[in-house]
Amino acid sequence: MILPPGTAPEARLLLFGRALRAFCDGYVAVLLPAYLLALGLGTWEVGLLSTATLLGSALATLAVGTWGHGFHHRSLLLGAALLMAGTGLAFAGLTGFWPLLLVAFAGTLNPSSGDVSVFLPLEHARLAEAAQGDSRTALFARYSLTGALFAALGGLAAAAPDWIAGMGLDRLTALRGMFALYGGAGLLVWLLYRRIPEPPPHLRPAPPEPLGVSRGIVIRLAALFPWMPSQGAWWSTRYWPCGCSSALICRSRPPAISSSGPGS
C-alpha cells in the first residue's frame, strides 16, 4: 500500500489493521443476529445483546478519551487487539444469554455498518502523528477508503456459512467458525501493532490541555450535531416540494417578451 509522501512507515500497519477489522466487522454485522437466533435466543434477547455491544463500545471510547492520555497509543492498541481476540473466541464458544451479554458489553463486536469500537479514536490519534499537512489528509482518505472497501468485502463473506453448510457441515458450526475467525483476526491485529515503534523512555504522554477560546464553539457544534439529520429531513419535506414545483414552473414557462420596442 502506497503511503503519502513524508508519512511514517508504521502508518501502513494501521491501514492493514483497519482492513482486517473492517472485513470482520462487515460480516459480523450481518451474522450476529443470525448466529444468536441459531443458538436458540429470542428476538428480545438478540436486541439486548446488540444494544449491549453498542453501549459497551460507547463507554469504552469515553473511557479512552478521559483516561487514555496517560498511556501511549501502542499499549492501548495492543490491549484492544487482545480484547478483540478474546471477544471472538468467547462468542464462538459460549451459548448462554448472560455470558454472551457480558462479552458483548465488554468486547469489541460491532453490529453496525460503521466502526464504533475503541480502535477508532486510538488509530485516528496515531495517524494524526504519522503525517503532516496535505499528507495527513491523504492518509486519512486512505484509511477511510480501506475501511469502506473491506467492510463491503466482509458483507459478502457473510454468505460463507450457508455455502459451507451446503457442503455438509452444520450451519451453526459454520457460524461459530466465523466468530472464531474474528478472534483470529484480533491476534493478527495484535501482531501488526506489536511492530509499531515504542516511544523513547524520556517521552511521557503529556496531560491534556483544556479547550480555550474554541470551547464554546465545540460545545455548540456538539449540541447541533444530533439535530442535523432530523432538521434536514424536516426542511426537505417542507420546502423541497415547493422548490421542485418552482423549478418546474420556471422551466416550463416561456421567456417573457417585452412589449416595449427599442423606440419606446
C-alpha positions as CSV (number, residue, x, y, z in Angstrom):
1,M,0.0,0.0,0.0
2,I,1.5,3.3,-1.1
3,L,1.7,5.9,1.6
4,P,1.6,9.7,1.0
5,P,5.0,11.4,0.9
6,G,6.5,12.1,4.3
7,T,4.3,9.6,6.2
8,A,5.8,7.5,8.9
9,P,6.2,3.8,7.9
10,E,4.1,2.5,10.8
11,A,1.0,4.1,9.2
12,R,1.0,1.1,6.9
13,L,0.5,-1.2,9.9
14,L,-2.5,0.8,10.9
15,L,-4.0,0.6,7.5
16,F,-3.5,-3.2,7.4
17,G,-5.1,-3.5,10.8
18,R,-8.0,-1.3,9.7
19,A,-8.6,-3.6,6.7
20,L,-8.7,-6.7,8.9
21,R,-11.0,-5.2,11.4
22,A,-13.3,-3.7,8.7
23,F,-13.6,-7.1,7.0
24,C,-14.6,-8.8,10.2
25,D,-17.0,-6.0,11.2
26,G,-18.6,-6.4,7.8
27,Y,-19.7,-10.0,8.2
28,V,-20.3,-9.8,12.0
29,A,-22.9,-7.0,11.4
30,V,-24.8,-9.4,9.2
31,L,-24.2,-12.7,11.0
32,L,-24.6,-11.6,14.6
33,P,-28.4,-11.8,14.8
34,A,-28.5,-14.9,12.7
35,Y,-26.0,-16.6,15.0
36,L,-27.8,-15.6,18.1
37,L,-31.1,-16.9,16.7
38,A,-29.4,-20.1,15.7
39,L,-28.3,-20.5,19.4
40,G,-32.0,-20.5,20.4
41,L,-32.2,-17.0,21.7
42,G,-35.3,-14.9,21.3
43,T,-35.6,-11.7,19.3
44,W,-35.8,-9.7,22.6
45,E,-32.5,-11.2,23.8
46,V,-30.9,-10.6,20.4
47,G,-31.9,-7.0,20.6
48,L,-30.5,-6.7,24.1
49,L,-27.2,-8.2,23.0
50,S,-26.9,-5.8,20.1
51,T,-27.6,-2.9,22.4
52,A,-25.0,-4.1,24.9
53,T,-22.3,-4.1,22.2
54,L,-23.0,-0.5,21.2
55,L,-23.3,0.7,24.8
56,G,-20.1,-1.0,25.8
57,S,-18.2,0.4,22.8
58,A,-19.5,3.9,23.6
59,L,-18.5,3.7,27.2
60,A,-15.1,2.2,26.3
61,T,-14.5,5.1,23.8
62,L,-15.4,7.6,26.5
63,A,-13.1,5.9,29.0
64,V,-10.2,6.0,26.5
65,G,-10.8,9.7,25.8
66,T,-11.0,10.5,29.5
67,W,-8.1,8.4,31.0
68,G,-6.2,7.1,28.0
69,H,-3.9,10.1,27.7
70,G,-1.7,8.6,30.4
71,F,-0.8,5.7,28.1
72,H,0.9,5.5,24.7
73,H,-1.3,4.7,21.8
74,R,0.7,1.5,21.1
75,S,-0.1,0.0,24.5
76,L,-3.8,0.8,24.2
77,L,-4.0,-0.6,20.6
78,L,-2.3,-3.8,21.8
79,G,-4.8,-4.2,24.6
80,A,-7.7,-3.5,22.2
81,A,-6.4,-6.2,19.8
82,L,-6.3,-8.8,22.6
83,L,-9.8,-7.8,23.6
84,M,-10.9,-8.3,20.0
85,A,-9.3,-11.8,20.0
86,G,-11.0,-12.7,23.3
87,T,-14.4,-11.4,22.1
88,G,-14.4,-13.6,19.0
89,L,-13.3,-16.7,20.8
90,A,-15.8,-16.2,23.6
91,F,-18.7,-15.7,21.2
92,A,-17.6,-18.8,19.3
93,G,-17.6,-20.9,22.5
94,L,-20.4,-19.6,24.7
95,T,-24.1,-20.3,24.4
96,G,-25.8,-18.8,27.4
97,F,-27.5,-15.5,27.3
98,W,-25.9,-13.9,30.4
99,P,-22.3,-14.8,29.5
100,L,-22.8,-13.6,25.9
101,L,-24.3,-10.4,27.3
102,L,-21.2,-9.8,29.4
103,V,-18.9,-10.4,26.5
104,A,-21.0,-8.2,24.2
105,F,-20.8,-5.3,26.6
106,A,-17.1,-5.6,27.4
107,G,-15.9,-6.8,24.0
108,T,-15.4,-5.2,20.6
109,L,-18.2,-6.6,18.5
110,N,-19.7,-4.1,16.1
111,P,-23.3,-4.8,15.0
112,S,-23.5,-1.6,12.8
113,S,-22.1,-0.8,9.4
114,G,-19.7,1.8,10.7
115,D,-16.7,1.5,13.0
116,V,-17.8,2.3,16.6
117,S,-15.2,0.4,18.5
118,V,-12.5,1.6,20.8
119,F,-9.9,1.2,18.0
120,L,-11.2,4.2,16.0
121,P,-10.0,7.1,18.3
122,L,-6.8,5.3,19.0
123,E,-5.9,4.8,15.4
124,H,-7.0,8.3,14.5
125,A,-4.7,9.7,17.1
126,R,-1.8,7.6,15.8
127,L,-2.5,8.5,12.2
128,A,-2.5,12.2,13.1
129,E,1.0,11.8,14.4
130,A,2.2,9.8,11.4
131,A,1.9,12.6,8.8
132,Q,1.7,16.4,8.4
133,G,-0.1,18.8,6.2
134,D,-1.6,17.5,3.0
135,S,-0.1,14.1,3.6
136,R,-2.2,13.8,6.7
137,T,-5.3,14.4,4.7
138,A,-4.3,11.9,2.1
139,L,-3.5,9.3,4.8
140,F,-6.9,9.7,6.4
141,A,-8.5,9.3,3.0
142,R,-6.7,6.0,2.5
143,Y,-7.8,5.0,6.0
144,S,-11.5,5.7,5.3
145,L,-11.4,4.1,1.8
146,T,-9.7,1.0,3.2
147,G,-12.3,0.6,5.8
148,A,-15.2,1.0,3.4
149,L,-13.8,-1.4,0.8
150,F,-13.0,-4.2,3.3
151,A,-16.3,-3.8,5.1
152,A,-18.0,-4.4,1.8
153,L,-16.0,-7.5,1.2
154,G,-16.8,-8.6,4.8
155,G,-20.5,-8.2,4.0
156,L,-20.1,-10.5,1.0
157,A,-18.3,-13.0,3.2
158,A,-21.4,-13.3,5.4
159,A,-22.7,-15.8,2.8
160,A,-19.8,-18.2,3.7
161,P,-21.7,-20.2,6.4
162,D,-24.5,-21.1,4.1
163,W,-22.0,-22.1,1.4
164,I,-20.2,-24.2,3.9
165,A,-23.4,-25.7,5.2
166,G,-24.3,-26.7,1.6
167,M,-21.1,-28.8,1.6
168,G,-22.4,-30.9,4.5
169,L,-21.2,-29.1,7.6
170,D,-23.6,-28.0,10.3
171,R,-24.7,-24.4,9.8
172,L,-24.3,-23.5,13.5
173,T,-20.7,-24.8,13.4
174,A,-20.0,-22.7,10.4
175,L,-21.4,-19.6,12.2
176,R,-19.2,-20.4,15.2
177,G,-16.2,-20.6,12.8
178,M,-16.8,-17.1,11.6
179,F,-16.6,-15.8,15.1
180,A,-13.5,-17.8,15.7
181,L,-12.1,-16.2,12.6
182,Y,-12.9,-12.8,14.2
183,G,-10.8,-13.8,17.2
184,G,-8.0,-14.9,14.9
185,A,-8.1,-11.6,13.2
186,G,-7.7,-9.9,16.6
187,L,-4.5,-11.9,17.1
188,L,-3.2,-10.8,13.7
189,V,-4.0,-7.2,14.5
190,W,-2.1,-7.6,17.8
191,L,0.9,-8.9,15.8
192,L,0.7,-6.0,13.5
193,Y,0.5,-3.4,16.2
194,R,3.4,-5.0,18.1
195,R,5.6,-3.7,15.2
196,I,4.6,-0.1,16.0
197,P,7.7,1.6,17.4
198,E,7.7,2.2,21.2
199,P,8.1,5.8,22.4
200,P,11.5,6.7,23.8
201,P,11.7,6.3,27.6
202,H,12.1,10.0,28.1
203,L,8.9,10.8,26.3
204,R,5.9,10.6,28.5
205,P,2.3,11.3,27.4
206,A,1.6,14.9,28.3
207,P,-1.6,15.6,30.2
208,P,-4.4,17.0,28.0
209,E,-4.9,20.7,28.0
210,P,-8.5,22.1,28.4
211,L,-10.1,23.8,25.5
212,G,-9.6,27.6,25.4
213,V,-11.2,30.0,23.1
214,S,-12.7,27.3,21.0
215,R,-14.6,25.6,23.9
216,G,-17.9,27.4,23.2
217,I,-17.7,26.6,19.5
218,V,-17.1,22.9,20.2
219,I,-20.0,22.7,22.6
220,R,-22.4,24.4,20.2
221,L,-21.4,22.2,17.4
222,A,-21.8,19.1,19.6
223,A,-25.2,20.3,20.6
224,L,-26.2,20.9,17.0
225,F,-25.0,17.6,15.6
226,P,-27.8,15.4,16.9
227,W,-30.4,17.8,15.4
228,M,-28.9,17.9,11.9
229,P,-30.5,14.7,10.5
230,S,-34.0,15.4,11.8
231,Q,-33.9,19.1,10.8
232,G,-32.6,18.2,7.4
233,A,-35.4,15.8,6.9
234,W,-38.0,18.4,8.1
235,W,-36.5,21.0,5.8
236,S,-36.5,18.8,2.8
237,T,-40.1,17.6,3.3
238,R,-41.4,21.1,4.0
239,Y,-39.6,23.1,1.3
240,W,-38.3,20.6,-1.2
241,P,-41.7,20.1,-2.9
242,C,-42.1,23.9,-3.2
243,G,-38.6,24.2,-4.7
244,C,-39.3,21.4,-7.2
245,S,-42.6,23.0,-8.2
246,S,-41.0,26.4,-8.6
247,A,-38.2,24.9,-10.7
248,L,-40.7,23.0,-12.9
249,I,-42.8,26.2,-13.4
250,C,-39.7,28.2,-14.3
251,R,-38.5,25.6,-16.8
252,S,-41.9,25.2,-18.4
253,R,-42.8,28.9,-18.6
254,P,-41.8,30.6,-21.9
255,P,-39.5,33.6,-21.5
256,A,-41.2,36.9,-21.1
257,I,-41.2,39.1,-24.2
258,S,-41.1,42.8,-23.6
259,S,-43.8,44.7,-25.3
260,S,-41.7,47.8,-25.5
261,G,-39.7,48.2,-28.6
262,P,-36.4,49.9,-29.0
263,G,-38.0,53.2,-29.7
264,S,-40.5,53.2,-26.8
